[in-house]
């Protein structure tokens, strides 16, 4: 019997077995099983039954909220990799811009960096497969793979006539989720601002399995007598709820409500409270940077510390995602579904979720005070982050803020040829006209304004 038929029968049997005991509760599952079987037997061309099943499962979620989804067997490993912060790949971040796959960031020390790939390269083919109009998830799947295997990536680079081809050996990519202001020549992060060495700085890019411990390590490397600390959550889409709770715990005294989760009836089903003495002393001013792409766990942290007046929020109004998703494994872990099951509420008992009919006057998101609200247009946003990524390379000079945006690159000269090449690479990735990161500048101003005033009698 053809493998296709065996697969179809197997899927149908699973559905039928599950449905037999549940038929009195849900008759639709039996219909789904029958439909897949009929298509497999009667359709005029062969059809992959797994594809039919995956599409049917995905269709169930179309009428739910946008955060609920089916995770197919082909996607489940990538989903787990992102949460666990480790996978086999080449070490780049990509984005989709105008139906093009663009390299957003090249991770220091990984295969793509060593081979010479750069931010803003356009990926046009992967292993000979054209990326024209390709989905970003499909491109990522092609570039990830078993450690030690090879992949060929072709790119188009501005100012270079011919396409460039890179054959890269995949390596273990550990996703750093807590970054500093800059790297030293050995690639180690410095968690203070270069022009303000008494101000701690940690950029949290996601909330994964290791993020809380990474942040605790970063705080341990900041000056004991620091004047203040900046947590940069801009463009952080969120992640694990437990991780957000652990981070809030670092700044609050014990037994404070961090967040509550409520059911569809608005009943509290779980309450998360601080448990440990604060890792950061209460006397240290804290500023959290957010923008319109800060969401979910980022909003849990910023809303909680804002409600307790433990942190000043600077930047733009956040995304407005106040729902909790549970990941429920299916088929013994071969697939899963991510299902919105609860809403989360900040300590002030406000749900910050943005509903489709909400307006600017509704209380969604986390909103900085007017004097601390700074919005960027699209061009400025892109320039600030291009400048930020260039600053991440070893040997990059100048602070991330505008104060040193035009710093002299000669200050980083070294006799190490490889290091000089890395500095040159950083310069090539910088925007031609440095821009002022006014959000970061405002964070520095807030910290300086919070310093105790010294008075003397005359």
C-alpha positions in Angstrom: 0.0 0.0 0.0 1.4 3.5 -0.9 2.9 5.4 2.0 0.5 8.3 1.3 -2.5 6.0 1.9 -0.9 4.5 5.0 -0.3 8.0 6.4 -3.9 9.1 5.6 -5.3 6.0 7.3 -3.1 6.5 10.4 -4.2 10.1 10.7 -7.9 9.1 10.3 -7.5 6.4 12.8 -6.0 8.8 15.4 -8.9 11.2 14.9 -11.5 8.5 15.0 -10.1 7.0 18.2 -10.0 10.4 19.9 -13.4 11.2 18.6 -15.1 7.9 19.6 -15.1 8.8 23.3 -15.8 12.4 22.7 -18.4 12.2 20.0 -21.2 13.3 22.4 -19.2 16.5 23.1 -17.9 17.3 19.6 -19.3 15.8 16.5 -17.2 18.0 14.2 -14.0 15.9 14.8 -15.6 12.9 13.2 -16.6 15.0 10.2 -13.0 16.2 9.9 -11.7 12.6 9.9 -14.3 11.6 7.2 -13.4 14.7 5.1 -9.6 13.9 5.0 -10.4 10.3 4.1 -12.7 11.2 1.3 -10.2 13.8 -0.2 -7.4 11.2 0.0 -9.5 8.6 -1.8 -11.4 10.6 -4.4 -9.5 13.8 -5.2 -8.2 13.7 -8.8 -4.6 14.3 -7.8 -2.6 12.9 -5.0 -2.7 15.1 -1.9 -0.4 14.9 1.2 -2.7 14.0 4.1 -0.4 15.7 6.6 -0.8 18.9 4.7 -4.6 18.5 4.7 -4.5 17.9 8.4 -2.2 20.8 9.1 -4.3 23.2 7.1 -7.5 22.0 8.7 -5.9 22.6 12.2 -4.7 26.0 11.2 -8.1 26.9 9.9 -9.6 26.3 13.4 -7.7 29.3 14.7 -8.7 31.8 12.1 -11.7 33.0 14.0 -9.8 33.2 17.3 -7.5 36.0 18.3 -4.3 36.6 16.4 -2.1 35.1 19.1 -3.7 31.7 19.1 -2.3 29.3 16.5 -1.5 25.7 15.5 2.1 24.7 15.5 2.7 22.0 12.9 5.3 19.2 13.1 7.4 21.1 10.7 7.4 24.2 12.9 7.5 22.7 16.4 11.3 22.5 16.6 11.9 26.1 15.6 9.3 27.2 18.2 11.2 25.2 20.9 14.5 26.5 19.7 13.4 30.1 20.1 12.2 29.5 23.7 15.2 27.5 24.7 17.5 30.2 23.0 19.6 27.6 21.1 19.6 26.2 17.6 21.8 25.2 14.7 22.2 28.1 12.2 24.5 30.7 10.7 24.0 33.6 13.1 21.9 36.3 11.5 18.6 38.0 12.2 16.4 38.7 9.2 13.3 40.8 8.5 10.8 41.0 5.6 10.8 44.4 3.8 8.8 44.9 0.6 8.7 41.2 -0.1 12.5 40.9 0.4 14.4 39.0 3.0 16.9 41.5 4.5 19.7 40.8 7.0 18.9 42.9 10.0 21.8 41.9 12.2 24.9 39.7 12.0 25.7 37.9 15.3 29.3 38.5 16.4 31.6 35.5 16.2 29.2 33.2 14.3 29.6 31.7 10.8 27.8 34.6 8.9 29.9 37.2 10.7 33.2 35.3 10.0 32.3 34.9 6.3 31.6 38.7 5.9 27.8 38.9 5.7 26.6 42.4 6.6 23.4 44.1 7.8 21.2 45.2 4.9 22.3 42.4 2.7 19.3 41.2 0.7 19.1 37.4 0.7 18.1 36.3 -2.9 18.7 32.5 -2.7 19.3 29.8 -0.1 20.8 26.5 -1.4 19.7 27.6 -4.9 16.1 28.2 -3.9 14.9 31.7 -4.9 13.8 34.0 -2.0 11.7 36.2 -4.3 8.3 36.7 -2.5 9.4 34.0 0.1 7.9 34.0 3.5 10.4 34.9 6.3 9.6 31.7 8.2 10.5 29.6 5.1 13.8 31.4 4.8 14.7 30.8 8.4 13.8 27.1 8.1 16.2 26.8 5.2 19.1 28.5 7.0 18.7 26.5 10.2 19.7 22.9 10.4 22.0 20.4 12.1 25.3 21.7 13.5 28.1 20.9 11.1 26.0 20.8 7.9 26.4 23.4 5.2 24.1 25.9 3.6 24.8 28.4 0.7 23.4 31.8 0.9 23.4 34.3 -2.0 23.0 38.0 -1.2 22.7 41.3 -3.1 24.7 44.1 -1.5 24.2 47.8 -2.2 27.1 49.2 -4.1 28.3 45.8 -5.3 27.5 44.9 -8.9 27.7 41.1 -8.6 25.8 38.9 -6.2 27.8 37.4 -3.3 27.7 33.8 -2.4 28.5 32.4 1.1 28.8 28.7 1.9 28.5 28.4 5.6 28.8 25.6 8.1 26.0 25.7 10.6 27.1 26.1 14.3 25.3 26.2 17.6 23.7 29.6 17.9 23.1 30.7 21.5 20.6 33.5 21.5 21.8 36.3 23.7 18.8 37.9 25.2 20.5 40.5 27.4 23.0 42.8 25.6 25.1 45.6 26.9 26.0 49.0 25.5 29.0 47.8 23.5 31.5 44.9 23.3 35.2 45.1 24.1 37.8 43.8 21.6 37.3 40.2 22.9 33.6 40.4 22.3 32.5 40.7 25.9 29.6 43.0 26.7 30.0 46.1 28.8 26.8 46.8 30.8 27.4 50.5 31.4 27.1 53.5 29.0 30.4 54.5 27.6 30.0 58.2 28.1 28.2 57.6 31.5 30.1 54.7 33.2 28.1 55.1 36.4 24.8 54.3 34.6 24.1 50.6 34.0 22.5 49.6 30.7 20.9 46.3 29.7 19.1 45.6 26.5 16.6 42.7 26.8 15.6 41.4 23.4 13.3 38.6 24.4 12.1 36.7 27.5 13.4 33.1 27.2 14.5 30.3 29.4 17.8 32.0 30.3 16.9 35.7 30.2 16.5 36.2 33.9 19.8 34.6 34.8 21.5 36.6 32.0 20.1 39.8 33.4 21.2 38.9 37.0 24.7 38.3 35.6 24.6 41.7 33.8 23.5 43.5 37.0 26.3 41.8 38.9 28.8 43.4 36.4 27.4 46.9 36.9 29.0 49.3 39.4 28.0 48.8 43.0 27.5 52.6 43.3 25.8 53.2 40.0 23.8 56.4 39.6 21.0 54.5 37.8 20.1 51.7 35.5 18.4 51.6 32.1 16.5 48.5 30.9 16.0 48.7 27.2 12.9 46.8 26.2 12.4 48.5 22.9 11.3 46.1 20.1 11.1 43.3 22.6 8.0 41.2 21.5 7.8 39.3 24.8 8.1 35.7 25.7 7.7 33.6 28.9 5.5 35.0 31.6 7.6 33.3 34.3 10.7 35.1 33.0 8.9 38.5 33.3 7.9 37.7 36.9 11.5 36.8 37.8 12.8 40.0 36.4 10.2 42.1 38.3 11.2 40.2 41.4 14.7 41.7 41.0 13.4 45.2 41.7 10.6 44.8 44.3 10.5 43.9 48.0 8.9 40.6 48.8 5.2 39.8 48.7 4.2 42.5 46.1 1.7 41.6 43.4 3.5 41.5 40.0 0.6 40.4 37.7 -2.6 38.5 37.9 -4.0 36.2 35.3 -7.8 36.0 34.9 -10.2 33.7 33.2 -12.9 34.5 30.6 -15.2 35.4 33.5 -12.5 37.9 34.9 -11.9 35.7 37.9 -8.4 35.6 39.2 -7.0 32.2 38.4 -3.4 32.9 39.4 -1.5 35.7 41.1 2.3 36.2 40.8 4.1 37.9 43.7 7.6 38.9 44.4 9.5 36.5 46.7 13.1 37.6 47.0 14.7 40.7 48.4 15.5 43.1 45.5 18.7 42.5 43.6 18.8 46.2 42.6 18.7 48.5 45.7 15.6 50.7 46.0 17.9 53.8 46.0 19.0 53.1 42.4 16.8 55.0 39.9 15.6 52.7 37.1 14.4 53.8 33.7 12.7 51.4 31.2 12.8 52.2 27.5 9.8 51.0 25.5 8.4 51.6 22.1 5.4 50.6 19.9 6.9 47.1 19.4 7.4 46.4 23.1 4.7 43.7 23.9 3.5 41.0 26.2 6.2 40.2 28.8 7.8 43.5 28.1 4.6 45.2 29.1 4.3 43.0 32.2 7.6 44.3 33.5 7.1 47.9 32.5 3.6 48.1 33.8 4.5 46.5 37.1 7.4 48.7 37.9 5.5 51.7 36.7 2.6 51.0 39.1 5.0 50.7 42.0 6.9 53.8 41.0 10.0 51.7 40.9 10.8 52.7 37.3 10.2 55.6 35.0 8.9 54.7 31.6 10.5 56.5 28.6 9.7 56.2 24.9 6.6 55.4 23.0 3.3 53.8 24.0 3.6 50.0 23.9 1.9 47.5 21.7 -1.0 46.5 24.0 -0.9 42.7 24.4 -2.6 41.7 27.6 -3.3 38.0 27.0 -1.6 34.8 28.1 -1.1 31.9 25.8 -0.7 28.3 26.9 1.3 25.9 24.7 -0.6 22.6 24.7 1.3 19.7 23.1 -0.5 17.5 20.6 0.2 14.0 19.2 2.7 13.2 22.0 4.7 16.4 21.3 4.9 16.2 17.6 2.8 19.3 17.3 1.2 21.8 19.6 -1.3 24.6 19.8 -0.7 28.0 21.3 -4.0 29.0 22.8 -5.1 32.3 24.5 -6.5 31.1 27.8 -6.3 34.1 30.1 -5.9 37.9 30.3 -3.2 39.4 32.5 -3.8 42.5 34.7 -1.2 44.9 36.1 -1.0 45.6 39.9 -3.3 48.6 39.5 -6.0 46.1 38.2 -6.0 47.4 34.6 -5.9 45.0 31.6 -3.7 46.7 29.0 -4.8 44.6 26.1 -5.7 46.6 23.0 -8.9 45.4 21.4 -9.8 45.9 17.8 -12.3 48.7 18.5 -10.1 50.5 21.0 -9.1 54.1 20.4 -6.1 56.2 21.6 -8.2 57.3 24.6 -8.6 53.7 25.9 -6.2 52.4 28.6 -4.3 49.9 26.5 -0.5 49.5 26.5 2.0 51.1 28.9 2.1 54.9 28.4 5.0 57.1 29.5 4.2 60.4 31.1 3.9 63.2 28.6 7.3 64.6 29.4 8.9 61.2 28.8 7.0 60.2 25.7 9.1 60.3 22.5 7.8 58.8 19.3 9.9 58.0 16.3 8.8 58.0 12.7 9.7 55.0 10.6 12.9 56.5 9.1 14.3 57.6 12.5 13.4 54.3 14.1 15.3 52.4 11.4 18.3 54.7 11.6 18.5 54.4 15.4 18.5 50.7 15.2 21.0 50.5 12.4 23.3 52.7 14.5 22.6 50.5 17.5 23.5 47.3 15.6 26.7 48.9 14.2 27.6 49.8 17.8 27.3 46.2 18.8 30.4 45.1 16.9 33.7 44.8 18.9 35.7 48.0 18.7 32.7 50.3 17.9 33.1 53.7 19.4 30.8 56.3 20.8 27.8 56.0 22.9 24.5 54.8 21.6 23.0 58.2 22.4 23.5 61.2 20.3 26.1 62.7 22.6 28.8 60.7 20.9 27.1 59.7 17.6 30.0 61.3 15.7 32.8 59.9 17.9 36.2 59.5 16.2 36.7 55.9 15.1 40.5 56.4 15.4 40.1 56.0 19.2 39.6 52.3 18.7 42.9 51.7 16.7 44.7 48.5 17.6 47.7 46.5 16.3 45.4 43.5 15.9 44.6 43.2 12.2 41.5 41.1 12.8 40.2 43.6 15.3 40.9 46.5 12.8 38.8 44.6 10.2 36.0 44.3 12.7 36.1 48.1 13.4 36.0 48.7 9.7 33.0 46.4 9.4 31.3 48.4 12.1 31.9 51.6 10.3 30.5 50.2 7.0 27.3 49.3 8.8 26.8 52.7 10.3 24.2 55.0 8.8 25.8 57.8 6.8 24.2 60.5 8.9 24.3 59.6 12.7 21.0 60.2 14.4 20.2 61.2 18.0 18.6 58.5 20.1 16.4 61.0 21.9 14.7 58.2 23.9 18.0 57.1 25.4 19.1 60.7 26.0 15.9 61.3 27.9 16.5 58.2 30.0 19.9 59.6 31.0 18.3 62.9 31.9 15.8 61.2 34.1 18.5 59.4 36.0 20.6 62.5 36.5 17.6 64.5 37.7 17.0 61.8 40.3 20.3 62.2 42.0 20.2 63.6 45.5 20.8 67.3 45.7 23.7 68.4 48.0 23.1 71.6 49.9 25.5 73.4 52.2 24.9 76.2 54.7 27.0 79.3 54.4 
